[in-house]
Amino acid sequence: MYRKIDFLGTEVDNLSMTETLSLIETSIETHKKIVREDINAAKIVWMHNDPQFQKMIHQADIINADGQSVIFASKLLGNPIKERVSGIDLMEKLIARSHKKEWKIFFLGAQEEVIKKTVDTYEQKFSKKIIAGYHHGYFGPKEENRIIDLINTSNADILFIGMPSPQKEYFTDKHFKHLNCHLVMGVGGSFDVIAGKVKRAPVWMQKSALEWLYRLIQEPRKMWKRYLYTNSVFIWLVIKEKIMNNH
């Protein structure tokens, strides 16, 4: 049995990758609808600044720690989270399991050419049978109901949403009750990685909490303000919590 850990005001499920997969598999097999979320340094900062965003994260059925900085900080604060469960790694494992279990997946998000390349990649690696459908992420509010209908009529078991935060959280919060699939999971920029548009950091950088630096090097104009701000605030939040714990 696992327990939840309070990390800077957020309850995180202290789950390994294997335990997370087991929980999700049970939910799909028993036709239970769940949302899987994760936290990293940036999300922790956004949650402290945006109560609505915090509420949406807290409503999730599973909240993993996705970010080595969160793992390091949890150890520093004396309440260690056992393992990082990254969204892209969990997605890849769920796709492999879908092939074995005959689950169907709907992919939503990214640019048209990116999402199509992602779907083609998994069709070639596994089978067309796992693909329920796909749709790019560039649509307005008026198109959302059509897309929900598209997902539901596809009979998807899993919905992967490849959109940035907080866009994917707002979409999930708004439409979860209307969806028939058993797992809704945001995967951020994972489709860009699978399609080869963005390279993922080497494993040593992932384990050293330097994945953000690798992405900053690839997309400096897009990412420098975000990382400068969120990393600084995150470090301050951890230091403040450490000082409070010592008193």
C-alpha positions in Angstrom: 0.0 0.0 0.0 1.3 3.4 -0.9 0.8 6.7 0.9 0.3 10.3 -0.2 3.1 12.7 0.6 2.6 16.4 1.2 5.0 18.3 -1.0 4.9 22.1 -0.7 1.1 22.0 -0.2 0.4 19.4 -2.8 -0.5 15.8 -2.1 1.6 13.6 -4.3 1.1 9.8 -4.7 4.3 8.1 -3.6 4.2 5.6 -6.4 6.8 3.8 -8.5 6.3 3.5 -12.2 5.3 -0.2 -11.7 2.7 0.8 -9.1 1.3 3.5 -11.3 0.9 1.2 -14.2 -0.8 -1.3 -12.0 -3.3 1.2 -10.7 -4.1 2.4 -14.3 -4.5 -1.1 -15.6 -7.0 -1.9 -12.8 -9.0 1.2 -13.6 -9.2 0.4 -17.3 -10.0 -3.3 -16.7 -12.8 -2.4 -14.2 -14.1 0.5 -16.5 -13.4 3.2 -13.9 -12.7 6.7 -15.2 -9.6 8.4 -13.8 -7.4 11.4 -14.5 -3.6 11.1 -14.1 -1.7 14.3 -13.4 1.9 15.0 -12.4 3.9 17.8 -10.8 7.3 19.4 -11.5 9.0 22.6 -10.4 7.1 24.8 -12.8 3.7 23.4 -11.9 4.4 23.8 -8.2 5.1 27.5 -8.8 2.0 27.9 -10.9 -0.2 26.2 -8.3 1.1 28.6 -5.6 0.1 31.5 -7.9 -3.2 30.2 -9.3 -5.7 28.5 -6.9 -7.9 27.3 -9.8 -4.9 25.5 -11.4 -4.1 24.0 -8.0 -7.6 22.8 -7.6 -7.6 21.1 -11.0 -4.4 19.2 -10.2 -5.7 18.2 -6.7 -8.8 16.7 -8.3 -6.8 14.1 -10.2 -7.0 10.5 -9.2 -3.3 9.9 -9.5 -0.6 12.6 -9.0 2.9 11.5 -9.9 6.2 13.4 -9.3 7.5 14.1 -12.8 10.7 16.1 -12.3 13.9 15.1 -10.7 14.0 18.4 -8.9 10.9 17.4 -7.0 12.5 14.1 -6.0 15.6 15.8 -4.8 13.6 18.5 -2.9 11.4 15.8 -1.2 14.5 14.1 0.2 15.9 17.5 1.4 12.6 18.1 3.2 12.7 14.7 4.9 9.7 13.2 3.1 11.2 11.4 0.1 9.2 10.4 -2.9 10.4 7.0 -4.1 10.7 7.5 -7.8 10.2 9.9 -10.7 7.3 8.8 -13.0 7.7 10.9 -16.1 4.8 11.5 -18.4 6.6 10.4 -21.6 7.9 7.2 -20.1 4.5 6.3 -18.6 2.9 7.1 -21.9 5.3 4.8 -23.8 4.7 1.9 -21.3 1.0 2.4 -21.5 1.1 2.2 -25.3 3.1 -1.0 -25.1 0.6 -2.4 -22.6 -2.3 -1.3 -24.9 -0.8 -3.5 -27.6 -0.9 -6.5 -25.3 -4.3 -5.8 -23.7 -6.0 -4.6 -26.9 -6.8 -1.1 -25.5 -7.4 1.7 -27.9 -5.8 5.2 -27.6 -6.8 8.6 -28.9 -4.0 11.1 -29.3 -5.0 14.8 -29.0 -2.7 17.8 -29.4 0.4 19.2 -31.2 0.6 20.3 -34.8 -1.1 18.2 -37.5 2.2 16.9 -38.9 3.5 16.1 -35.4 0.5 14.2 -34.3 0.3 12.3 -37.6 4.0 11.4 -37.3 3.5 10.2 -33.7 0.5 8.0 -34.7 2.5 6.6 -37.7 5.4 5.8 -35.4 3.2 3.8 -33.0 1.3 2.1 -35.8 4.6 0.8 -37.2 6.0 -0.1 -33.8 2.9 -1.9 -32.6 -0.3 -2.1 -34.7 -3.0 0.1 -36.2 -5.4 -1.6 -33.8 -4.2 0.4 -30.8 -5.1 3.7 -32.6 -8.6 4.9 -31.8 -8.0 8.2 -33.5 -6.2 11.5 -33.3 -6.7 15.3 -33.7 -4.3 18.2 -33.7 -4.3 20.6 -30.8 -5.0 23.8 -32.7 -8.8 24.3 -32.2 -11.0 26.9 -30.6 -13.8 26.5 -27.9 -16.5 26.2 -30.6 -14.9 23.0 -31.9 -14.5 21.3 -28.5 -17.8 19.5 -28.5 -17.1 18.0 -31.9 -13.8 16.8 -30.7 -15.3 15.2 -27.6 -17.8 13.4 -29.8 -14.9 12.3 -32.0 -13.1 10.8 -29.0 -16.3 9.1 -27.6 -17.3 7.5 -31.0 -13.8 6.2 -31.4 -14.3 3.9 -28.3 -10.9 4.9 -26.9 -9.8 3.5 -23.6 -7.1 6.1 -23.1 -6.9 9.7 -24.1 -3.4 11.3 -24.2 -3.5 15.1 -24.4 -0.3 16.6 -25.8 -0.9 20.2 -24.9 1.1 22.6 -22.6 0.0 23.5 -19.1 -2.4 24.9 -18.1 -4.2 24.3 -21.4 -4.5 20.6 -21.0 -5.6 20.9 -17.3 -8.4 23.3 -18.3 -9.5 21.0 -21.1 -9.6 18.0 -18.9 -11.4 19.8 -16.1 -14.1 21.1 -18.5 -14.7 17.9 -20.4 -13.8 14.9 -18.2 -17.4 14.2 -17.2 -18.4 14.1 -20.9 -15.7 11.6 -21.9 -16.2 7.9 -22.1 -12.6 6.8 -22.0 -11.2 5.3 -18.8 -7.9 7.2 -18.5 -7.3 10.9 -19.3 -3.7 11.9 -19.1 -1.8 15.0 -20.1 1.6 14.4 -21.8 2.8 17.9 -22.5 5.3 18.0 -25.4 5.7 14.2 -25.6 4.4 14.1 -29.2 7.0 16.5 -30.3 9.7 14.2 -28.9 8.2 11.0 -30.5 7.8 12.8 -33.8 11.5 13.9 -33.7 10.7 17.6 -33.6 12.4 18.0 -30.1 15.2 15.9 -28.7 14.9 14.5 -25.2 17.7 15.2 -22.8 20.3 12.4 -22.2 19.5 10.1 -19.3 22.3 11.5 -17.2 20.7 15.0 -17.5 17.3 13.6 -16.7 18.7 12.0 -13.5 20.6 15.1 -12.5 17.5 17.4 -12.7 19.1 19.1 -15.7 16.4 18.3 -18.3 15.2 21.9 -18.2 18.7 23.1 -19.2 18.7 20.8 -22.2 15.4 22.1 -23.3 16.5 25.7 -22.7 19.5 25.1 -25.0 17.2 23.8 -27.7 14.5 26.5 -27.4 16.2 29.5 -25.7 13.8 32.2 -26.8 10.7 30.2 -25.8 12.0 28.9 -22.5 14.4 31.2 -20.8 11.9 33.5 -19.0 9.9 30.5 -17.8 12.8 28.6 -16.4 14.5 31.7 -14.9 11.3 32.6 -13.0 10.0 29.1 -12.1 13.3 27.6 -11.0 14.1 30.6 -8.8 10.7 30.6 -7.1 10.8 26.8 -6.7 14.2 26.9 -5.0 12.9 29.7 -2.7 9.8 27.7 -1.8 11.9 24.7 -0.9 14.3 26.8 1.2 11.4 28.5 3.0 9.8 25.1 3.7 13.1 23.7 5.0 13.6 26.7 7.4 10.0 26.3 8.7 10.5 22.6 9.3 13.6 23.3 11.3 11.8 25.6 13.7 
